[in-house]
Amino acid sequence: MRPYAAYEENGAGNGLLLRSDLHTLFDLGFIGIDPSTLRVSFSPACLCAEYTAYDGVMLSVNGTRGPDVSALAERWEFFQSCLSGG
């Protein structure tokens, strides 16, 4: 979630397993994950039929600690900024 080049963090807590198109949308700020609920949110700009099924879905952590909450919070702020045109 935090760019490796900037932070050199390559642990499992700093990663998400995403399909390539979803990964691109996440990197560009069109997808966010609320760090307090782990719910996935999509920007209205990319809510086509293919992605509406994922909007509002809770992230599955499969019994692991899950992603780093502080990294998710940073990405959530970026997502919110992109939503407001920032």
PDB file of N, CA, C and O in Angstrom, chain B, residues numbered from 101:
ATOM      1  N   MET B 101       0.812  -1.169   0.000  1.00  0.00           N
ATOM      2  CA  MET B 101       0.000   0.000   0.000  1.00  0.00           C
ATOM      3  C   MET B 101       0.865   1.246   0.000  1.00  0.00           C
ATOM      4  O   MET B 101       0.613   2.195  -0.743  1.00  0.00           O
ATOM      5  N   ARG B 102       1.900   1.231   0.851  1.00  0.00           N
ATOM      6  CA  ARG B 102       2.879   2.317   0.770  1.00  0.00           C
ATOM      7  C   ARG B 102       3.844   1.951  -0.346  1.00  0.00           C
ATOM      8  O   ARG B 102       4.288   0.806  -0.426  1.00  0.00           O
ATOM      9  N   PRO B 103       4.176   2.903  -1.206  1.00  0.00           N
ATOM     10  CA  PRO B 103       5.092   2.597  -2.313  1.00  0.00           C
ATOM     11  C   PRO B 103       6.442   2.106  -1.798  1.00  0.00           C
ATOM     12  O   PRO B 103       7.052   2.735  -0.934  1.00  0.00           O
ATOM     13  N   TYR B 104       6.898   0.989  -2.331  1.00  0.00           N
ATOM     14  CA  TYR B 104       8.163   0.407  -1.895  1.00  0.00           C
ATOM     15  C   TYR B 104       9.316   1.379  -2.103  1.00  0.00           C
ATOM     16  O   TYR B 104      10.196   1.488  -1.248  1.00  0.00           O
ATOM     17  N   ALA B 105       9.321   2.082  -3.223  1.00  0.00           N
ATOM     18  CA  ALA B 105      10.426   2.995  -3.534  1.00  0.00           C
ATOM     19  C   ALA B 105      10.573   4.093  -2.491  1.00  0.00           C
ATOM     20  O   ALA B 105      11.682   4.562  -2.234  1.00  0.00           O
ATOM     21  N   ALA B 106       9.468   4.502  -1.891  1.00  0.00           N
ATOM     22  CA  ALA B 106       9.514   5.590  -0.909  1.00  0.00           C
ATOM     23  C   ALA B 106       9.781   5.091   0.507  1.00  0.00           C
ATOM     24  O   ALA B 106      10.405   5.795   1.302  1.00  0.00           O
ATOM     25  N   TYR B 107       9.314   3.882   0.833  1.00  0.00           N
ATOM     26  CA  TYR B 107       9.388   3.400   2.217  1.00  0.00           C
ATOM     27  C   TYR B 107      10.235   2.146   2.398  1.00  0.00           C
ATOM     28  O   TYR B 107      10.623   1.821   3.520  1.00  0.00           O
ATOM     29  N   GLU B 108      10.523   1.444   1.316  1.00  0.00           N
ATOM     30  CA  GLU B 108      11.253   0.181   1.348  1.00  0.00           C
ATOM     31  C   GLU B 108      10.629  -0.825   2.306  1.00  0.00           C
ATOM     32  O   GLU B 108      11.336  -1.576   2.978  1.00  0.00           O
ATOM     33  N   GLU B 109       9.313  -0.834   2.363  1.00  0.00           N
ATOM     34  CA  GLU B 109       8.558  -1.825   3.145  1.00  0.00           C
ATOM     35  C   GLU B 109       8.022  -2.857   2.178  1.00  0.00           C
ATOM     36  O   GLU B 109       7.261  -2.527   1.269  1.00  0.00           O
ATOM     37  N   ASN B 110       8.410  -4.094   2.368  1.00  0.00           N
ATOM     38  CA  ASN B 110       7.969  -5.135   1.461  1.00  0.00           C
ATOM     39  C   ASN B 110       7.333  -6.295   2.211  1.00  0.00           C
ATOM     40  O   ASN B 110       7.267  -7.405   1.682  1.00  0.00           O
ATOM     41  N   GLY B 111       6.859  -6.061   3.445  1.00  0.00           N
ATOM     42  CA  GLY B 111       6.241  -7.117   4.232  1.00  0.00           C
ATOM     43  C   GLY B 111       4.802  -7.364   3.823  1.00  0.00           C
ATOM     44  O   GLY B 111       4.200  -6.563   3.109  1.00  0.00           O
ATOM     45  N   ALA B 112       4.257  -8.475   4.280  1.00  0.00           N
ATOM     46  CA  ALA B 112       2.884  -8.849   3.939  1.00  0.00           C
ATOM     47  C   ALA B 112       1.866  -7.815   4.409  1.00  0.00           C
ATOM     48  O   ALA B 112       0.841  -7.627   3.754  1.00  0.00           O
ATOM     49  N   GLY B 113       2.124  -7.146   5.523  1.00  0.00           N
ATOM     50  CA  GLY B 113       1.195  -6.141   6.030  1.00  0.00           C
ATOM     51  C   GLY B 113       1.106  -4.910   5.153  1.00  0.00           C
ATOM     52  O   GLY B 113       0.177  -4.112   5.283  1.00  0.00           O
ATOM     53  N   ASN B 114       2.073  -4.754   4.260  1.00  0.00           N
ATOM     54  CA  ASN B 114       2.085  -3.606   3.356  1.00  0.00           C
ATOM     55  C   ASN B 114       1.646  -4.008   1.950  1.00  0.00           C
ATOM     56  O   ASN B 114       2.033  -3.371   0.970  1.00  0.00           O
ATOM     57  N   GLY B 115       0.853  -5.046   1.853  1.00  0.00           N
ATOM     58  CA  GLY B 115       0.436  -5.486   0.527  1.00  0.00           C
ATOM     59  C   GLY B 115      -0.998  -5.960   0.482  1.00  0.00           C
ATOM     60  O   GLY B 115      -1.584  -6.345   1.494  1.00  0.00           O
ATOM     61  N   LEU B 116      -1.545  -5.923  -0.712  1.00  0.00           N
ATOM     62  CA  LEU B 116      -2.872  -6.454  -0.992  1.00  0.00           C
ATOM     63  C   LEU B 116      -2.770  -7.284  -2.260  1.00  0.00           C
ATOM     64  O   LEU B 116      -2.088  -6.898  -3.210  1.00  0.00           O
ATOM     65  N   LEU B 117      -3.443  -8.414  -2.273  1.00  0.00           N
ATOM     66  CA  LEU B 117      -3.486  -9.229  -3.476  1.00  0.00           C
ATOM     67  C   LEU B 117      -4.693  -8.774  -4.289  1.00  0.00           C
ATOM     68  O   LEU B 117      -5.839  -9.020  -3.913  1.00  0.00           O
ATOM     69  N   LEU B 118      -4.419  -8.105  -5.410  1.00  0.00           N
ATOM     70  CA  LEU B 118      -5.476  -7.537  -6.242  1.00  0.00           C
ATOM     71  C   LEU B 118      -5.279  -7.939  -7.697  1.00  0.00           C
ATOM     72  O   LEU B 118      -4.155  -8.117  -8.166  1.00  0.00           O
ATOM     73  N   ARG B 119      -6.384  -8.076  -8.388  1.00  0.00           N
ATOM     74  CA  ARG B 119      -6.361  -8.244  -9.835  1.00  0.00           C
ATOM     75  C   ARG B 119      -5.690  -7.013 -10.444  1.00  0.00           C
ATOM     76  O   ARG B 119      -5.762  -5.933  -9.859  1.00  0.00           O
ATOM     77  N   SER B 120      -5.049  -7.145 -11.588  1.00  0.00           N
ATOM     78  CA  SER B 120      -4.262  -6.039 -12.146  1.00  0.00           C
ATOM     79  C   SER B 120      -5.084  -4.775 -12.386  1.00  0.00           C
ATOM     80  O   SER B 120      -4.594  -3.675 -12.128  1.00  0.00           O
ATOM     81  N   ASP B 121      -6.322  -4.901 -12.872  1.00  0.00           N
ATOM     82  CA  ASP B 121      -7.131  -3.702 -13.104  1.00  0.00           C
ATOM     83  C   ASP B 121      -7.500  -3.026 -11.788  1.00  0.00           C
ATOM     84  O   ASP B 121      -7.510  -1.798 -11.701  1.00  0.00           O
ATOM     85  N   LEU B 122      -7.805  -3.826 -10.760  1.00  0.00           N
ATOM     86  CA  LEU B 122      -8.132  -3.265  -9.447  1.00  0.00           C
ATOM     87  C   LEU B 122      -6.895  -2.630  -8.807  1.00  0.00           C
ATOM     88  O   LEU B 122      -6.991  -1.604  -8.134  1.00  0.00           O
ATOM     89  N   HIS B 123      -5.746  -3.245  -9.024  1.00  0.00           N
ATOM     90  CA  HIS B 123      -4.491  -2.696  -8.501  1.00  0.00           C
ATOM     91  C   HIS B 123      -4.231  -1.308  -9.088  1.00  0.00           C
ATOM     92  O   HIS B 123      -3.857  -0.381  -8.371  1.00  0.00           O
ATOM     93  N   THR B 124      -4.431  -1.178 -10.388  1.00  0.00           N
ATOM     94  CA  THR B 124      -4.242   0.121 -11.045  1.00  0.00           C
ATOM     95  C   THR B 124      -5.205   1.158 -10.485  1.00  0.00           C
ATOM     96  O   THR B 124      -4.801   2.281 -10.183  1.00  0.00           O
ATOM     97  N   LEU B 125      -6.479   0.789 -10.344  1.00  0.00           N
ATOM     98  CA  LEU B 125      -7.473   1.719  -9.792  1.00  0.00           C
ATOM     99  C   LEU B 125      -7.124   2.109  -8.358  1.00  0.00           C
ATOM    100  O   LEU B 125      -7.304   3.264  -7.971  1.00  0.00           O
ATOM    101  N   PHE B 126      -6.628   1.159  -7.568  1.00  0.00           N
ATOM    102  CA  PHE B 126      -6.222   1.443  -6.192  1.00  0.00           C
ATOM    103  C   PHE B 126      -5.052   2.425  -6.181  1.00  0.00           C
ATOM    104  O   PHE B 126      -5.057   3.393  -5.421  1.00  0.00           O
ATOM    105  N   ASP B 127      -4.053   2.175  -7.023  1.00  0.00           N
ATOM    106  CA  ASP B 127      -2.882   3.060  -7.094  1.00  0.00           C
ATOM    107  C   ASP B 127      -3.255   4.475  -7.519  1.00  0.00           C
ATOM    108  O   ASP B 127      -2.646   5.443  -7.065  1.00  0.00           O
ATOM    109  N   LEU B 128      -4.257   4.596  -8.391  1.00  0.00           N
ATOM    110  CA  LEU B 128      -4.666   5.905  -8.909  1.00  0.00           C
ATOM    111  C   LEU B 128      -5.652   6.635  -7.997  1.00  0.00           C
ATOM    112  O   LEU B 128      -6.012   7.782  -8.261  1.00  0.00           O
ATOM    113  N   GLY B 129      -6.087   5.973  -6.927  1.00  0.00           N
ATOM    114  CA  GLY B 129      -7.004   6.620  -5.989  1.00  0.00           C
ATOM    115  C   GLY B 129      -8.471   6.470  -6.328  1.00  0.00           C
ATOM    116  O   GLY B 129      -9.301   7.217  -5.809  1.00  0.00           O
ATOM    117  N   PHE B 130      -8.813   5.513  -7.193  1.00  0.00           N
ATOM    118  CA  PHE B 130     -10.209   5.259  -7.531  1.00  0.00           C
ATOM    119  C   PHE B 130     -10.849   4.213  -6.624  1.00  0.00           C
ATOM    120  O   PHE B 130     -12.067   4.033  -6.628  1.00  0.00           O
ATOM    121  N   ILE B 131     -10.014   3.526  -5.847  1.00  0.00           N
ATOM    122  CA  ILE B 131     -10.494   2.547  -4.868  1.00  0.00           C
ATOM    123  C   ILE B 131      -9.854   2.885  -3.532  1.00  0.00           C
ATOM    124  O   ILE B 131      -8.665   3.195  -3.457  1.00  0.00           O
ATOM    125  N   GLY B 132     -10.656   2.820  -2.483  1.00  0.00           N
ATOM    126  CA  GLY B 132     -10.149   3.013  -1.133  1.00  0.00           C
ATOM    127  C   GLY B 132     -10.679   1.929  -0.218  1.00  0.00           C
ATOM    128  O   GLY B 132     -11.725   1.337  -0.483  1.00  0.00           O
ATOM    129  N   ILE B 133      -9.962   1.673   0.851  1.00  0.00           N
ATOM    130  CA  ILE B 133     -10.400   0.707   1.864  1.00  0.00           C
ATOM    131  C   ILE B 133     -10.432   1.442   3.188  1.00  0.00           C
ATOM    132  O   ILE B 133      -9.406   1.918   3.672  1.00  0.00           O
ATOM    133  N   ASP B 134     -11.615   1.531   3.770  1.00  0.00           N
ATOM    134  CA  ASP B 134     -11.781   2.226   5.044  1.00  0.00           C
ATOM    135  C   ASP B 134     -11.009   1.454   6.113  1.00  0.00           C
ATOM    136  O   ASP B 134     -11.318   0.288   6.360  1.00  0.00           O
ATOM    137  N   PRO B 135     -10.025   2.065   6.746  1.00  0.00           N
ATOM    138  CA  PRO B 135      -9.197   1.339   7.711  1.00  0.00           C
ATOM    139  C   PRO B 135      -9.954   0.912   8.965  1.00  0.00           C
ATOM    140  O   PRO B 135      -9.524  -0.018   9.647  1.00  0.00           O
ATOM    141  N   SER B 136     -11.062   1.563   9.286  1.00  0.00           N
ATOM    142  CA  SER B 136     -11.803   1.193  10.496  1.00  0.00           C
ATOM    143  C   SER B 136     -12.796   0.061  10.257  1.00  0.00           C
ATOM    144  O   SER B 136     -13.135  -0.669  11.188  1.00  0.00           O
ATOM    145  N   THR B 137     -13.270  -0.095   9.012  1.00  0.00           N
ATOM    146  CA  THR B 137     -14.258  -1.141   8.722  1.00  0.00           C
ATOM    147  C   THR B 137     -13.756  -2.194   7.749  1.00  0.00           C
ATOM    148  O   THR B 137     -14.354  -3.262   7.620  1.00  0.00           O
ATOM    149  N   LEU B 138     -12.652  -1.895   7.060  1.00  0.00           N
ATOM    150  CA  LEU B 138     -12.097  -2.738   5.991  1.00  0.00           C
ATOM    151  C   LEU B 138     -13.068  -2.899   4.822  1.00  0.00           C
ATOM    152  O   LEU B 138     -13.001  -3.888   4.093  1.00  0.00           O
ATOM    153  N   ARG B 139     -13.967  -1.934   4.643  1.00  0.00           N
ATOM    154  CA  ARG B 139     -14.894  -1.953   3.510  1.00  0.00           C
ATOM    155  C   ARG B 139     -14.272  -1.249   2.308  1.00  0.00           C
ATOM    156  O   ARG B 139     -13.638  -0.201   2.429  1.00  0.00           O
ATOM    157  N   VAL B 140     -14.475  -1.860   1.152  1.00  0.00           N
ATOM    158  CA  VAL B 140     -13.954  -1.344  -0.104  1.00  0.00           C
ATOM    159  C   VAL B 140     -14.916  -0.298  -0.655  1.00  0.00           C
ATOM    160  O   VAL B 140     -16.130  -0.504  -0.670  1.00  0.00           O
ATOM    161  N   SER B 141     -14.366   0.823  -1.104  1.00  0.00           N
ATOM    162  CA  SER B 141     -15.173   1.877  -1.724  1.00  0.00           C
ATOM    163  C   SER B 141     -14.577   2.246  -3.070  1.00  0.00           C
ATOM    164  O   SER B 141     -13.359   2.326  -3.228  1.00  0.00           O
ATOM    165  N   PHE B 142     -15.448   2.466  -4.027  1.00  0.00           N
ATOM    166  CA  PHE B 142     -15.042   2.884  -5.363  1.00  0.00           C
ATOM    167  C   PHE B 142     -15.450   4.324  -5.595  1.00  0.00           C
ATOM    168  O   PHE B 142     -16.482   4.778  -5.099  1.00  0.00           O
ATOM    169  N   SER B 143     -14.647   5.024  -6.339  1.00  0.00           N
ATOM    170  CA  SER B 143     -15.005   6.361  -6.787  1.00  0.00           C
ATOM    171  C   SER B 143     -16.217   6.243  -7.710  1.00  0.00           C
ATOM    172  O   SER B 143     -16.284   5.311  -8.511  1.00  0.00           O
ATOM    173  N   PRO B 144     -17.174   7.167  -7.613  1.00  0.00           N
ATOM    174  CA  PRO B 144     -18.311   7.135  -8.542  1.00  0.00           C
ATOM    175  C   PRO B 144     -17.870   7.173 -10.006  1.00  0.00           C
ATOM    176  O   PRO B 144     -18.599   6.714 -10.885  1.00  0.00           O
ATOM    177  N   ALA B 145     -16.690   7.713 -10.269  1.00  0.00           N
ATOM    178  CA  ALA B 145     -16.188   7.813 -11.640  1.00  0.00           C
ATOM    179  C   ALA B 145     -15.930   6.448 -12.277  1.00  0.00           C
ATOM    180  O   ALA B 145     -15.893   6.349 -13.503  1.00  0.00           O
ATOM    181  N   CYS B 146     -15.753   5.403 -11.482  1.00  0.00           N
ATOM    182  CA  CYS B 146     -15.463   4.090 -12.072  1.00  0.00           C
ATOM    183  C   CYS B 146     -16.451   3.021 -11.631  1.00  0.00           C
ATOM    184  O   CYS B 146     -16.140   1.831 -11.685  1.00  0.00           O
ATOM    185  N   LEU B 147     -17.631   3.428 -11.199  1.00  0.00           N
ATOM    186  CA  LEU B 147     -18.632   2.442 -10.787  1.00  0.00           C
ATOM    187  C   LEU B 147     -19.442   1.958 -11.987  1.00  0.00           C
ATOM    188  O   LEU B 147     -20.605   2.323 -12.156  1.00  0.00           O
ATOM    189  N   CYS B 148     -18.814   1.138 -12.807  1.00  0.00           N
ATOM    190  CA  CYS B 148     -19.522   0.502 -13.908  1.00  0.00           C
ATOM    191  C   CYS B 148     -20.039  -0.848 -13.419  1.00  0.00           C
ATOM    192  O   CYS B 148     -19.754  -1.258 -12.293  1.00  0.00           O
ATOM    193  N   ALA B 149     -20.779  -1.519 -14.249  1.00  0.00           N
ATOM    194  CA  ALA B 149     -21.394  -2.793 -13.862  1.00  0.00           C
ATOM    195  C   ALA B 149     -20.374  -3.800 -13.336  1.00  0.00           C
ATOM    196  O   ALA B 149     -20.673  -4.578 -12.430  1.00  0.00           O
ATOM    197  N   GLU B 150     -19.178  -3.782 -13.902  1.00  0.00           N
ATOM    198  CA  GLU B 150     -18.159  -4.751 -13.495  1.00  0.00           C
ATOM    199  C   GLU B 150     -17.695  -4.539 -12.054  1.00  0.00           C
ATOM    200  O   GLU B 150     -17.344  -5.502 -11.373  1.00  0.00           O
ATOM    201  N   TYR B 151     -17.689  -3.292 -11.583  1.00  0.00           N
ATOM    202  CA  TYR B 151     -17.130  -2.987 -10.269  1.00  0.00           C
ATOM    203  C   TYR B 151     -18.171  -2.781  -9.175  1.00  0.00           C
ATOM    204  O   TYR B 151     -17.814  -2.803  -7.997  1.00  0.00           O
ATOM    205  N   THR B 152     -19.436  -2.583  -9.515  1.00  0.00           N
ATOM    206  CA  THR B 152     -20.437  -2.332  -8.473  1.00  0.00           C
ATOM    207  C   THR B 152     -20.554  -3.507  -7.503  1.00  0.00           C
ATOM    208  O   THR B 152     -20.897  -3.314  -6.337  1.00  0.00           O
ATOM    209  N   ALA B 153     -20.277  -4.705  -7.969  1.00  0.00           N
ATOM    210  CA  ALA B 153     -20.356  -5.885  -7.096  1.00  0.00           C
ATOM    211  C   ALA B 153     -19.333  -5.831  -5.968  1.00  0.00           C
ATOM    212  O   ALA B 153     -19.528  -6.464  -4.930  1.00  0.00           O
ATOM    213  N   TYR B 154     -18.247  -5.089  -6.155  1.00  0.00           N
ATOM    214  CA  TYR B 154     -17.192  -5.004  -5.143  1.00  0.00           C
ATOM    215  C   TYR B 154     -17.350  -3.808  -4.206  1.00  0.00           C
ATOM    216  O   TYR B 154     -16.770  -3.795  -3.120  1.00  0.00           O
ATOM    217  N   ASP B 155     -18.123  -2.810  -4.610  1.00  0.00           N
ATOM    218  CA  ASP B 155     -18.284  -1.603  -3.800  1.00  0.00           C
ATOM    219  C   ASP B 155     -19.018  -1.939  -2.502  1.00  0.00           C
ATOM    220  O   ASP B 155     -20.123  -2.481  -2.535  1.00  0.00           O
ATOM    221  N   GLY B 156     -18.413  -1.623  -1.374  1.00  0.00           N
ATOM    222  CA  GLY B 156     -19.017  -1.891  -0.072  1.00  0.00           C
ATOM    223  C   GLY B 156     -18.686  -3.246   0.526  1.00  0.00           C
ATOM    224  O   GLY B 156     -19.091  -3.543   1.650  1.00  0.00           O
ATOM    225  N   VAL B 157     -17.955  -4.072  -0.213  1.00  0.00           N
ATOM    226  CA  VAL B 157     -17.576  -5.403   0.272  1.00  0.00           C
ATOM    227  C   VAL B 157     -16.497  -5.258   1.345  1.00  0.00           C
ATOM    228  O   VAL B 157     -15.623  -4.396   1.247  1.00  0.00           O
ATOM    229  N   MET B 158     -16.568  -6.104   2.362  1.00  0.00           N
ATOM    230  CA  MET B 158     -15.556  -6.074   3.415  1.00  0.00           C
ATOM    231  C   MET B 158     -14.347  -6.905   2.987  1.00  0.00           C
ATOM    232  O   MET B 158     -14.488  -8.022   2.490  1.00  0.00           O
ATOM    233  N   LEU B 159     -13.172  -6.344   3.189  1.00  0.00           N
ATOM    234  CA  LEU B 159     -11.924  -7.008   2.855  1.00  0.00           C
ATOM    235  C   LEU B 159     -11.789  -8.284   3.684  1.00  0.00           C
ATOM    236  O   LEU B 159     -12.005  -8.264   4.896  1.00  0.00           O
ATOM    237  N   SER B 160     -11.437  -9.376   3.044  1.00  0.00           N
ATOM    238  CA  SER B 160     -11.234 -10.646   3.728  1.00  0.00           C
ATOM    239  C   SER B 160      -9.766 -10.782   4.099  1.00  0.00           C
ATOM    240  O   SER B 160      -8.889 -10.621   3.250  1.00  0.00           O
ATOM    241  N   VAL B 161      -9.494 -11.080   5.370  1.00  0.00           N
ATOM    242  CA  VAL B 161      -8.106 -11.234   5.800  1.00  0.00           C
ATOM    243  C   VAL B 161      -7.745 -12.686   6.086  1.00  0.00           C
ATOM    244  O   VAL B 161      -6.600 -12.967   6.441  1.00  0.00           O
ATOM    245  N   ASN B 162      -8.670 -13.600   5.945  1.00  0.00           N
ATOM    246  CA  ASN B 162      -8.403 -15.041   6.035  1.00  0.00           C
ATOM    247  C   ASN B 162      -7.590 -15.468   7.247  1.00  0.00           C
ATOM    248  O   ASN B 162      -6.640 -16.241   7.115  1.00  0.00           O
ATOM    249  N   GLY B 163      -7.946 -14.979   8.408  1.00  0.00           N
ATOM    250  CA  GLY B 163      -7.293 -15.414   9.636  1.00  0.00           C
ATOM    251  C   GLY B 163      -5.929 -14.815   9.890  1.00  0.00           C
ATOM    252  O   GLY B 163      -5.276 -15.169  10.872  1.00  0.00           O
ATOM    253  N   THR B 164      -5.483 -13.922   9.035  1.00  0.00           N
ATOM    254  CA  THR B 164      -4.189 -13.281   9.242  1.00  0.00           C
ATOM    255  C   THR B 164      -4.385 -11.984  10.014  1.00  0.00           C
ATOM    256  O   THR B 164      -5.514 -11.583  10.296  1.00  0.00           O
ATOM    257  N   ARG B 165      -3.284 -11.336  10.349  1.00  0.00           N
ATOM    258  CA  ARG B 165      -3.364 -10.026  11.000  1.00  0.00           C
ATOM    259  C   ARG B 165      -3.976  -8.997  10.074  1.00  0.00           C
ATOM    260  O   ARG B 165      -4.531  -7.995  10.526  1.00  0.00           O
ATOM    261  N   GLY B 166      -3.878  -9.238   8.806  1.00  0.00           N
ATOM    262  CA  GLY B 166      -4.410  -8.308   7.826  1.00  0.00           C
ATOM    263  C   GLY B 166      -3.419  -7.214   7.487  1.00  0.00           C
ATOM    264  O   GLY B 166      -2.278  -7.223   7.950  1.00  0.00           O
ATOM    265  N   PRO B 167      -3.866  -6.279   6.679  1.00  0.00           N
ATOM    266  CA  PRO B 167      -2.967  -5.210   6.250  1.00  0.00           C
ATOM    267  C   PRO B 167      -2.672  -4.227   7.373  1.00  0.00           C
ATOM    268  O   PRO B 167      -3.434  -4.111   8.333  1.00  0.00           O
ATOM    269  N   ASP B 168      -1.568  -3.530   7.241  1.00  0.00           N
ATOM    270  CA  ASP B 168      -1.155  -2.503   8.194  1.00  0.00           C
ATOM    271  C   ASP B 168      -2.203  -1.390   8.198  1.00  0.00           C
ATOM    272  O   ASP B 168      -2.438  -0.750   7.173  1.00  0.00           O
ATOM    273  N   VAL B 169      -2.829  -1.162   9.349  1.00  0.00           N
ATOM    274  CA  VAL B 169      -3.919  -0.192   9.457  1.00  0.00           C
ATOM    275  C   VAL B 169      -3.434   1.228   9.179  1.00  0.00           C
ATOM    276  O   VAL B 169      -4.164   2.021   8.585  1.00  0.00           O
ATOM    277  N   SER B 170      -2.222   1.558   9.595  1.00  0.00           N
ATOM    278  CA  SER B 170      -1.726   2.914   9.334  1.00  0.00           C
ATOM    279  C   SER B 170      -1.478   3.132   7.839  1.00  0.00           C
ATOM    280  O   SER B 170      -1.708   4.228   7.328  1.00  0.00           O
ATOM    281  N   ALA B 171      -1.014   2.105   7.143  1.00  0.00           N
ATOM    282  CA  ALA B 171      -0.829   2.214   5.692  1.00  0.00           C
ATOM    283  C   ALA B 171      -2.182   2.344   5.000  1.00  0.00           C
ATOM    284  O   ALA B 171      -2.333   3.127   4.062  1.00  0.00           O
ATOM    285  N   LEU B 172      -3.169   1.573   5.468  1.00  0.00           N
ATOM    286  CA  LEU B 172      -4.517   1.701   4.917  1.00  0.00           C
ATOM    287  C   LEU B 172      -5.070   3.096   5.157  1.00  0.00           C
ATOM    288  O   LEU B 172      -5.725   3.665   4.283  1.00  0.00           O
ATOM    289  N   ALA B 173      -4.812   3.650   6.336  1.00  0.00           N
ATOM    290  CA  ALA B 173      -5.301   4.995   6.664  1.00  0.00           C
ATOM    291  C   ALA B 173      -4.700   6.034   5.722  1.00  0.00           C
ATOM    292  O   ALA B 173      -5.394   6.950   5.282  1.00  0.00           O
ATOM    293  N   GLU B 174      -3.412   5.893   5.412  1.00  0.00           N
ATOM    294  CA  GLU B 174      -2.776   6.816   4.467  1.00  0.00           C
ATOM    295  C   GLU B 174      -3.423   6.715   3.088  1.00  0.00           C
ATOM    296  O   GLU B 174      -3.696   7.726   2.441  1.00  0.00           O
ATOM    297  N   ARG B 175      -3.664   5.484   2.651  1.00  0.00           N
ATOM    298  CA  ARG B 175      -4.290   5.280   1.340  1.00  0.00           C
ATOM    299  C   ARG B 175      -5.739   5.771   1.345  1.00  0.00           C
ATOM    300  O   ARG B 175      -6.221   6.284   0.335  1.00  0.00           O
ATOM    301  N   TRP B 176      -6.436   5.617   2.476  1.00  0.00           N
ATOM    302  CA  TRP B 176      -7.819   6.090   2.599  1.00  0.00           C
ATOM    303  C   TRP B 176      -7.855   7.616   2.469  1.00  0.00           C
ATOM    304  O   TRP B 176      -8.736   8.169   1.810  1.00  0.00           O
ATOM    305  N   GLU B 177      -6.897   8.284   3.097  1.00  0.00           N
ATOM    306  CA  GLU B 177      -6.808   9.746   2.977  1.00  0.00           C
ATOM    307  C   GLU B 177      -6.558  10.148   1.522  1.00  0.00           C
ATOM    308  O   GLU B 177      -7.138  11.120   1.039  1.00  0.00           O
ATOM    309  N   PHE B 178      -5.704   9.408   0.829  1.00  0.00           N
ATOM    310  CA  PHE B 178      -5.438   9.673  -0.586  1.00  0.00           C
ATOM    311  C   PHE B 178      -6.716   9.489  -1.399  1.00  0.00           C
ATOM    312  O   PHE B 178      -7.037  10.321  -2.247  1.00  0.00           O
ATOM    313  N   PHE B 179      -7.440   8.410  -1.146  1.00  0.00           N
ATOM    314  CA  PHE B 179      -8.706   8.141  -1.832  1.00  0.00           C
ATOM    315  C   PHE B 179      -9.693   9.282  -1.594  1.00  0.00           C
ATOM    316  O   PHE B 179     -10.322   9.771  -2.533  1.00  0.00           O
ATOM    317  N   GLN B 180      -9.827   9.706  -0.330  1.00  0.00           N
ATOM    318  CA  GLN B 180     -10.744  10.803   0.008  1.00  0.00           C
ATOM    319  C   GLN B 180     -10.323  12.091  -0.703  1.00  0.00           C
ATOM    320  O   GLN B 180     -11.169  12.848  -1.178  1.00  0.00           O
ATOM    321  N   SER B 181      -9.036  12.330  -0.773  1.00  0.00           N
ATOM    322  CA  SER B 181      -8.514  13.507  -1.468  1.00  0.00           C
ATOM    323  C   SER B 181      -8.857  13.458  -2.956  1.00  0.00           C
ATOM    324  O   SER B 181      -9.248  14.468  -3.542  1.00  0.00           O
ATOM    325  N   CYS B 182      -8.710  12.290  -3.556  1.00  0.00           N
ATOM    326  CA  CYS B 182      -9.041  12.132  -4.977  1.00  0.00           C
ATOM    327  C   CYS B 182     -10.532  12.347  -5.215  1.00  0.00           C
ATOM    328  O   CYS B 182     -10.923  12.929  -6.227  1.00  0.00           O
ATOM    329  N   LEU B 183     -11.365  11.880  -4.284  1.00  0.00           N
ATOM    330  CA  LEU B 183     -12.814  12.071  -4.412  1.00  0.00           C
ATOM    331  C   LEU B 183     -13.187  13.549  -4.414  1.00  0.00           C
ATOM    332  O   LEU B 183     -14.103  13.969  -5.121  1.00  0.00           O
ATOM    333  N   SER B 184     -12.472  14.325  -3.620  1.00  0.00           N
ATOM    334  CA  SER B 184     -12.797  15.749  -3.512  1.00  0.00           C
ATOM    335  C   SER B 184     -12.057  16.597  -4.546  1.00  0.00           C
ATOM    336  O   SER B 184     -12.103  17.826  -4.503  1.00  0.00           O
ATOM    337  N   GLY B 185     -11.380  15.930  -5.468  1.00  0.00           N
ATOM    338  CA  GLY B 185     -10.704  16.641  -6.547  1.00  0.00           C
ATOM    339  C   GLY B 185      -9.318  17.131  -6.211  1.00  0.00           C
ATOM    340  O   GLY B 185      -8.728  17.919  -6.949  1.00  0.00           O
ATOM    341  N   GLY B 186      -8.792  16.652  -5.074  1.00  0.00           N
ATOM    342  CA  GLY B 186      -7.489  17.126  -4.623  1.00  0.00           C
ATOM    343  C   GLY B 186      -6.377  16.350  -5.157  1.00  0.00           C
ATOM    344  O   GLY B 186      -5.219  16.643  -4.856  1.00  0.00           O
TER     345      GLY B 186
END
